[in-house]
Amino acid sequence: MNRKLLRNERPGQREFFGFFLCLIFFVAGVVVGTLSAGNLPDSEIRALESSMAGRIGQIADGTYVAPRFLSAFWSLGNYHLLVLFLGFSLLGAFVLPLLSAVRGFYLSFSIAAFIQVFGVGDWPVAFSLFGVSSIIAIPCFFLLASQAFAASTQLGRTLMKSGNIQAKTLYNSHYIMRTVLCFLGLMAAVLIELYVTPSLVAWVSVALK
């Protein structure tokens, strides 16, 4: 591959643009998710209230059965795995912003719907349920998305210009190391979800009574 071409592509700038674009779509998803939660019909509000009250009650009285690690990892990390896959695809540059919007929508919808059902005063419980592990998971998502966006964009440009590419050019040691660090962080978020979140929810629920 032509080294001059690689220097002119400025992967750092593409990563920043990818991060900024994904962030804009994520915020848009958060706005839409929050507004959607505020327009839930009464039947769904009652169903959600019953479901969440039962879950919180189980956590509080110690009868809650946590999911297995792999199940929790998939639940928390399925978006991250999809981002990783899109980094090897020409479609990544187009799909990653949309995926960010979906991630923002469901995160904000969960928290906003909980607050809609139980009231603003119970926002600490909502944060305990949905927000604690996200403190780690969301930054990992954006780090993976920004480098996947840059790799997907460079993949498309290089194939259009020269028709051949070396994998080690796109997915170098820096790319691999950041991916590994993100998934180690994701594993930490899963452990928090399994072992810290239930205790925190129980404590906050009692404190707010």
C-alpha positions as MATLAB code, in Angstrom:
seq = 'MNRKLLRNERPGQREFFGFFLCLIFFVAGVVVGTLSAGNLPDSEIRALESSMAGRIGQIADGTYVAPRFLSAFWSLGNYHLLVLFLGFSLLGAFVLPLLSAVRGFYLSFSIAAFIQVFGVGDWPVAFSLFGVSSIIAIPCFFLLASQAFAASTQLGRTLMKSGNIQAKTLYNSHYIMRTVLCFLGLMAAVLIELYVTPSLVAWVSVALK';
ca = [
       0.000    0.000    0.000;
       1.124    3.490   -0.745;
       2.532    4.986    2.456;
       1.930    8.542    1.304;
      -1.751    7.720    0.916;
      -1.874    6.376    4.459;
      -0.277    9.509    5.895;
      -2.758   11.756    4.111;
      -5.755    9.875    5.487;
      -5.167   11.122    9.074;
      -6.843    8.310   11.091;
      -6.854   10.447   14.249;
      -9.094   13.006   12.576;
     -11.430   10.291   11.329;
     -11.688    8.875   14.846;
     -12.554   12.307   16.234;
     -15.151   12.859   13.513;
     -16.593    9.393   14.147;
     -16.775   10.056   17.883;
     -18.455   13.428   17.351;
     -20.944   12.012   14.841;
     -21.826    9.052   17.065;
     -22.187   11.395   20.038;
     -24.652   13.598   18.140;
     -26.751   10.588   17.190;
     -26.515    9.227   20.751;
     -27.811   12.508   22.184;
     -30.607   12.516   19.618;
     -31.511    9.003   20.726;
     -31.509   10.120   24.365;
     -33.906   12.975   23.555;
     -36.270   10.729   21.605;
     -36.140    8.024   24.276;
     -36.913   10.497   27.051;
     -39.843   11.982   25.126;
     -41.165    8.531   24.252;
     -41.118    7.460   27.901;
     -43.185   10.522   28.763;
     -45.939    9.409   26.371;
     -46.429    5.843   27.579;
     -50.063    4.707   27.643;
     -51.614    3.891   31.018;
     -51.666    0.152   30.332;
     -47.912    0.045   29.702;
     -47.252    2.226   32.745;
     -49.160   -0.189   34.976;
     -47.380   -3.203   33.467;
     -43.996   -1.553   33.899;
     -44.811   -0.538   37.459;
     -45.772   -4.096   38.349;
     -42.648   -5.549   36.708;
     -40.180   -3.080   38.212;
     -41.791   -3.134   41.652;
     -41.512   -6.924   41.672;
     -37.863   -6.801   40.666;
     -36.978   -4.153   43.248;
     -38.904   -6.091   45.893;
     -36.915   -9.233   45.126;
     -33.656   -7.303   45.353;
     -34.692   -5.712   48.639;
     -35.723   -8.954   50.333;
     -32.790  -10.960   48.965;
     -34.763  -13.330   46.715;
     -33.504  -11.847   43.451;
     -31.615  -14.374   41.330;
     -28.905  -12.702   39.267;
     -28.388  -13.884   35.677;
     -25.338  -15.903   34.712;
     -22.194  -14.035   33.719;
     -22.465  -14.816   29.999;
     -26.103  -13.761   29.933;
     -25.276  -10.491   31.684;
     -22.290   -9.951   29.397;
     -24.465  -10.356   26.306;
     -27.154   -8.080   27.715;
     -24.657   -5.315   28.480;
     -22.173   -5.890   25.665;
     -24.236   -6.826   22.599;
     -23.895   -3.290   21.240;
     -20.131   -3.394   21.777;
     -19.836   -6.682   19.905;
     -21.830   -5.252   17.010;
     -19.570   -2.174   16.967;
     -16.532   -4.444   16.825;
     -18.013   -6.309   13.860;
     -18.883   -3.080   12.033;
     -15.253   -1.993   12.255;
     -14.492   -4.755    9.728;
     -17.339   -3.746    7.409;
     -17.748   -1.091    4.729;
     -21.173   -0.377    6.235;
     -19.679    0.615    9.584;
     -19.371    4.312    8.751;
     -23.103    4.453    7.985;
     -24.479    2.066   10.615;
     -22.420    3.135   13.662;
     -24.144    6.538   14.102;
     -27.543    4.825   13.848;
     -26.458    2.217   16.387;
     -25.370    5.028   18.715;
     -28.836    6.564   18.428;
     -30.444    3.225   19.304;
     -28.109    2.833   22.307;
     -28.967    6.307   23.560;
     -32.678    5.702   23.028;
     -32.897    2.524   25.081;
     -30.701    3.813   27.888;
     -32.676    7.032   28.309;
     -36.017    5.300   27.764;
     -35.329    2.838   30.586;
     -34.400    5.562   33.069;
     -37.100    8.007   31.963;
     -39.804    5.318   31.978;
     -38.846    4.313   35.517;
     -39.069    7.933   36.657;
     -42.366    8.319   34.789;
     -43.792    5.372   36.734;
     -42.348    5.949   40.201;
     -41.809    9.709   40.202;
     -38.828   12.047   40.108;
     -38.048   11.335   43.756;
     -37.000    7.789   42.859;
     -34.364    8.829   40.317;
     -31.559    7.434   42.536;
     -33.150    3.984   42.228;
     -33.389    4.400   38.445;
     -29.734    5.394   38.287;
     -28.759    2.451   40.490;
     -30.586    0.043   38.195;
     -29.549    1.389   34.813;
     -26.789    3.938   35.235;
     -24.002    2.534   37.404;
     -22.643   -0.040   34.983;
     -23.206    2.427   32.126;
     -20.559    4.715   33.629;
     -18.048    2.195   32.280;
     -19.996    0.648   29.405;
     -20.873    3.880   27.569;
     -17.292    5.280   27.352;
     -16.152    1.857   26.141;
     -18.897    1.941   23.518;
     -17.762    5.325   22.193;
     -14.095    4.366   22.166;
     -14.867    1.247   20.165;
     -17.263    3.131   17.887;
     -14.805    5.921   17.077;
     -11.997    3.565   16.079;
     -14.415    1.267   14.234;
     -15.733    4.278   12.309;
     -12.186    5.298   11.351;
     -11.296    1.752   10.294;
     -14.473    1.338    8.240;
     -13.951    4.692    6.532;
     -10.309    3.953    5.742;
     -11.266    0.504    4.482;
     -13.735    2.005    2.017;
     -11.384    4.740    0.807;
      -8.445    2.408    0.363;
     -10.434   -0.175   -1.576;
     -11.783    2.560   -3.849;
      -8.343    4.048   -4.521;
      -5.973    1.112   -4.653;
      -8.138   -1.999   -4.521;
      -5.928   -3.782   -1.949;
      -5.279   -3.371    1.742;
      -3.357   -5.013    4.561;
      -5.249   -5.854    7.720;
      -2.313   -4.891    9.937;
      -2.525   -1.351    8.561;
      -6.127   -0.874    9.703;
      -6.117   -3.065   12.787;
      -2.714   -2.394   14.302;
      -1.505   -3.063   17.829;
      -3.007    0.219   19.059;
      -6.414   -0.796   17.706;
      -6.176   -4.243   19.284;
      -4.980   -2.917   22.637;
      -7.830   -0.425   22.909;
     -10.302   -3.151   21.977;
      -8.930   -5.431   24.686;
      -9.024   -2.623   27.266;
     -12.624   -1.823   26.356;
     -13.706   -5.411   26.782;
     -11.867   -5.658   30.102;
     -13.800   -2.556   31.127;
     -16.993   -4.185   29.894;
     -16.287   -7.255   32.001;
     -15.836   -4.958   35.012;
     -19.199   -3.346   34.187;
     -20.806   -6.799   34.092;
     -19.368   -7.637   37.507;
     -20.752   -4.346   38.823;
     -24.144   -5.204   37.305;
     -24.121   -8.622   38.965;
     -22.640   -7.889   42.373;
     -22.832   -4.153   43.079;
     -26.088   -3.036   41.482;
     -28.415   -5.301   43.544;
     -26.859   -4.151   46.844;
     -26.960   -0.513   45.756;
     -30.597   -0.759   44.667;
     -31.549   -2.391   47.966;
     -29.723    0.283   49.956;
     -31.166    3.197   47.975;
     -34.691    1.755   48.115;
     -34.532    1.513   51.898;
     -32.971    4.972   52.214;
     -35.785    6.581   50.190;
     -38.601    5.048   52.257;
];
